[in-house]
Amino acid sequence: MSVERRSKNRLQPEEFRQRWIADAAYYRARNRAFAAGGALEDWLEAEKEFNAMLINRYLANVAEDDDDMTIIGLQKLAQTMGLEESYKIHDKKILIHFLQKATGKDPCFQTGSASSTICDQHPDCLWRYECKKLMARWL
């Protein structure tokens, strides 16, 4: 199969995002027997799940490359998540707070005491490792 043909069949990022979220929302609705009144909640939860998946993938790539998070990388991540205004944010901490909110989490990144090596935030925080890594560098 030629590259040209494969690219025609490949979904664009926004199409993929919408289809993934729609499928996940459908399965959520099916799991609750399609009871009335839950469609919006199904969609929003599926959207949060998709965003968390993207963040996990991004952070895994950063860890695998033993690299630091960059503003451009975080902006691209946010754009993939459908957060169109992210290109206007040029502060890493604020951008990560923006991403945390998109997954329904409190914006906790780097809000702990810089003198503490123990992250006092939720253990399920997707950014916990990066936050702790930065705090360790400060010490």
TORLUM-860940 format. One record per residue (C-alpha): residue number from 1; x, y, z. Coordinates in nm, 3 decimals, decimal comma. Layout:
NODE   num         u         v         w
NODE   NUM         X         Y         Z
...
***
This chain:
NODE   num         u         v         w
NODE     1     0,000     0,000     0,000
NODE     2     0,144     0,336    -0,095
NODE     3     0,211     0,610     0,159
NODE     4    -0,031     0,834    -0,027
NODE     5    -0,311     0,579    -0,002
NODE     6    -0,246     0,512     0,367
NODE     7    -0,253     0,883     0,449
NODE     8    -0,593     0,920     0,281
NODE     9    -0,737     0,648     0,505
NODE    10    -0,574     0,781     0,819
NODE    11    -0,781     0,999     1,047
NODE    12    -0,663     1,349     1,118
NODE    13    -0,587     1,415     1,487
NODE    14    -0,913     1,598     1,556
NODE    15    -1,116     1,332     1,373
NODE    16    -0,939     1,060     1,570
NODE    17    -1,002     1,247     1,895
NODE    18    -1,372     1,293     1,822
NODE    19    -1,418     0,932     1,714
NODE    20    -1,230     0,795     2,016
NODE    21    -1,435     1,007     2,257
NODE    22    -1,762     0,917     2,081
NODE    23    -1,681     0,545     2,102
NODE    24    -1,582     0,569     2,468
NODE    25    -1,897     0,769     2,548
NODE    26    -2,106     0,505     2,371
NODE    27    -1,954     0,226     2,582
NODE    28    -2,012     0,429     2,897
NODE    29    -2,377     0,472     2,798
NODE    30    -2,407     0,103     2,718
NODE    31    -2,261     0,013     3,058
NODE    32    -2,536     0,214     3,224
NODE    33    -2,800     0,053     2,999
NODE    34    -2,851     0,376     2,801
NODE    35    -3,044     0,532     3,088
NODE    36    -3,173     0,877     2,998
NODE    37    -2,994     1,190     3,107
NODE    38    -2,635     1,070     3,110
NODE    39    -2,513     1,146     2,759
NODE    40    -2,332     1,468     2,848
NODE    41    -2,166     1,308     3,150
NODE    42    -2,061     1,011     2,934
NODE    43    -1,906     1,245     2,678
NODE    44    -1,725     1,459     2,936
NODE    45    -1,585     1,157     3,119
NODE    46    -1,470     1,003     2,790
NODE    47    -1,303     1,332     2,700
NODE    48    -1,118     1,336     3,034
NODE    49    -1,011     0,976     2,978
NODE    50    -0,880     1,059     2,630
NODE    51    -0,687     1,358     2,764
NODE    52    -0,537     1,150     3,044
NODE    53    -0,429     0,891     2,788
NODE    54    -0,251     1,159     2,583
NODE    55    -0,081     1,300     2,890
NODE    56     0,037     0,955     2,995
NODE    57     0,178     0,895     2,647
NODE    58     0,353     1,233     2,646
NODE    59     0,503     1,180     2,991
NODE    60     0,614     0,828     2,900
NODE    61     0,796     0,967     2,596
NODE    62     0,962     1,234     2,809
NODE    63     1,075     0,971     3,060
NODE    64     1,190     0,730     2,789
NODE    65     1,402     0,997     2,624
NODE    66     1,526     1,111     2,968
NODE    67     1,428     1,455     2,851
NODE    68     1,265     1,760     3,000
NODE    69     0,920     1,882     2,918
NODE    70     0,930     2,173     2,677
NODE    71     0,681     2,453     2,630
NODE    72     0,641     2,357     2,264
NODE    73     0,585     1,992     2,353
NODE    74     0,327     2,084     2,615
NODE    75     0,154     2,323     2,373
NODE    76     0,135     2,049     2,109
NODE    77    -0,005     1,811     2,369
NODE    78    -0,269     2,065     2,467
NODE    79    -0,362     2,126     2,103
NODE    80    -0,399     1,751     2,048
NODE    81    -0,631     1,748     2,348
NODE    82    -0,843     2,012     2,177
NODE    83    -0,726     2,302     2,393
NODE    84    -0,688     2,554     2,115
NODE    85    -0,573     2,852     2,321
NODE    86    -0,267     2,671     2,456
NODE    87    -0,029     2,837     2,211
NODE    88    -0,083     3,162     2,403
NODE    89     0,059     3,015     2,724
NODE    90     0,436     3,038     2,758
NODE    91     0,477     2,941     3,124
NODE    92     0,529     2,569     3,186
NODE    93     0,357     2,567     3,526
NODE    94     0,049     2,753     3,398
NODE    95     0,031     2,532     3,090
NODE    96     0,043     2,216     3,302
NODE    97    -0,229     2,359     3,527
NODE    98    -0,434     2,412     3,209
NODE    99    -0,374     2,047     3,114
NODE   100    -0,461     1,925     3,463
NODE   101    -0,793     2,108     3,451
NODE   102    -0,867     1,943     3,115
NODE   103    -0,853     1,604     3,286
NODE   104    -1,080     1,716     3,568
NODE   105    -0,799     1,740     3,822
NODE   106    -0,699     2,020     4,053
NODE   107    -0,415     2,230     3,911
NODE   108    -0,157     2,112     4,163
NODE   109     0,168     2,106     3,963
NODE   110     0,449     2,269     4,162
NODE   111     0,218     2,405     4,429
NODE   112     0,390     2,213     4,709
NODE   113     0,676     2,354     4,909
NODE   114     0,998     2,367     4,709
NODE   115     1,187     2,272     5,023
NODE   116     1,006     1,940     5,047
NODE   117     1,101     1,637     4,837
NODE   118     0,767     1,472     4,907
NODE   119     0,485     1,565     4,675
NODE   120     0,183     1,635     4,892
NODE   121    -0,062     1,602     4,607
NODE   122    -0,289     1,315     4,510
NODE   123    -0,112     0,985     4,443
NODE   124    -0,303     0,943     4,114
NODE   125    -0,180     1,276     3,975
NODE   126    -0,044     1,221     3,623
NODE   127     0,219     1,489     3,678
NODE   128     0,344     1,361     4,015
NODE   129     0,672     1,217     3,887
NODE   130     0,762     1,529     3,689
NODE   131     0,670     1,753     3,980
NODE   132     0,882     1,551     4,221
NODE   133     1,167     1,541     3,969
NODE   134     1,169     1,920     3,945
NODE   135     1,150     1,958     4,321
NODE   136     1,451     1,726     4,359
NODE   137     1,650     1,944     4,118
NODE   138     1,579     2,251     4,329
NODE   139     1,729     2,095     4,639
***
